[in-house]
Amino acid sequence: MEIIINVDDDTPLFSQLVNQIKQAILSGHIGEGDPLPSIRQLANDLAINNKTVAKAYRLLERDSVIETKGYRGTFVHPDARKNSDVDINESVTEILQQALTSLKEIGATDSEIRIEFARLMNK
Amino acid sequence: MSDSILLYIVFVSQIFVISYLLPTKLYQRAREIMARYPAQEYGKLYPISVEEIEQKICRLVLISKVVMGIGVGIVAHGLYYQSQQMLGWDSQSVIMIFYMLQITPLVLLAVFSERYFKKMRQLNDSTIRKAQLMPRRVENYAPKSLLNLAAAVYISFVGLVVYITQNPFDGFAGYINVVGVTGLNIFFGFFAYKAIYGKKKDPHQGEDVRFKQSSRIVKLMLFGSIAATVNISMHFLLSTLDLRHLNDVVSSLYFQILMLVVIFAVLKEDTNFDVYKDHPQEEGVN
């Protein structure tokens, strides 16, 4: 299974990696329990920074799409197929949208929302 | 046949193989590639001008010729003065230093290749990057039998050192030898590791060609490890059997075999040159 990224694309590289790995799992190109390349190998092959691949792997691990088994390496999670369908981004957008609507209803201005959001994010 | 004649015959062979045959074959291979895949059609293959490449290759061939001249001089000196030891000094040291001189053009070629590929990467304007979603394993790059053989040879060497330590010959360094050979194997292992997991040097190279190339390097490193360990073991055995005078011949033969394997590996290399076309069409291995 080949992974292809476009460094000129507007989508961040780590998102491209996350999407492609999820797609590979959903299409059955890689199965649950299959080993994945190491961060360094994938970064070297794609000629991108190790941190970018590490970030993609971290997000996939958080979503239980992949799992790291110590020194043995990284593997596709046993529930990867089911978990690959869940799009955290979609949920984030939905929840933020609801919050924004509520804030607008109580009369909060854009700048008040932005300042408070930035403050909370920096906490 | 007297030992010194045998040594000079083997040494002449070393001059021929490393300073004549190897550079000639490499030069022919480069000329053949440049003729078959011209810069007008295969632009990506030439990050620098053809003239510059030819100039660099000619310089390396010239260095080889100079080294060959030095080799002929050593032989002439030996024949003229009928000296038992090369240059009236220690033959083994002469063979070793001469070998270092002989491989200088190869080291320079390796440096040139690194810069060549770096330039190739800088000029590569493709925004598409590809990678296999599969971990790489050493056993995919070399047959298990070769890996086991390398391990067996190393273990046998350790056994031999332990054995000789009980009854050492004059000048035997003991367990330090194990440290030295282990270091040598780490050196070979490092290059094998770089070939498997390292960065892709050629940005246009396809995954199949890269796999073949990495596999060839790993096998070469394993062969290098086995050959070096066997060579040192041979020295110990010859010294133990009071045949120390044959050590120089064994060293020279070892260097030649090593270089013959390199020549064979270079000539056997198959590259898909279609990827270097300015507008790649169909993929095929040439």
Chai-1 contact restraints between the chains, C-beta under 6 A:
chainA,res_idxA,chainB,res_idxB,connection_type,confidence,min_distance_angstrom,max_distance_angstrom,comment,restraint_id
A,M1,B,L133,contact,1.0,0.0,6.0,A-B,restraint_1
A,E2,B,K130,contact,1.0,0.0,6.0,A-B,restraint_2
A,I3,B,A131,contact,1.0,0.0,6.0,A-B,restraint_3
A,I3,B,L133,contact,1.0,0.0,6.0,A-B,restraint_4
A,I4,B,K130,contact,1.0,0.0,6.0,A-B,restraint_5
A,I5,B,R129,contact,1.0,0.0,6.0,A-B,restraint_6
A,N6,B,T127,contact,1.0,0.0,6.0,A-B,restraint_7
A,N6,B,I128,contact,1.0,0.0,6.0,A-B,restraint_8
A,V7,B,T127,contact,1.0,0.0,6.0,A-B,restraint_9
A,D8,B,T127,contact,1.0,0.0,6.0,A-B,restraint_10
A,A24,B,L133,contact,1.0,0.0,6.0,A-B,restraint_11
A,P35,B,P135,contact,1.0,0.0,6.0,A-B,restraint_12
A,P37,B,P135,contact,1.0,0.0,6.0,A-B,restraint_13
A,Q41,B,Y197,contact,1.0,0.0,6.0,A-B,restraint_14
A,L42,B,A131,contact,1.0,0.0,6.0,A-B,restraint_15
A,N44,B,K199,contact,1.0,0.0,6.0,A-B,restraint_16
A,D45,B,A131,contact,1.0,0.0,6.0,A-B,restraint_17
A,L46,B,R129,contact,1.0,0.0,6.0,A-B,restraint_18
A,L46,B,A131,contact,1.0,0.0,6.0,A-B,restraint_19
A,A47,B,R129,contact,1.0,0.0,6.0,A-B,restraint_20
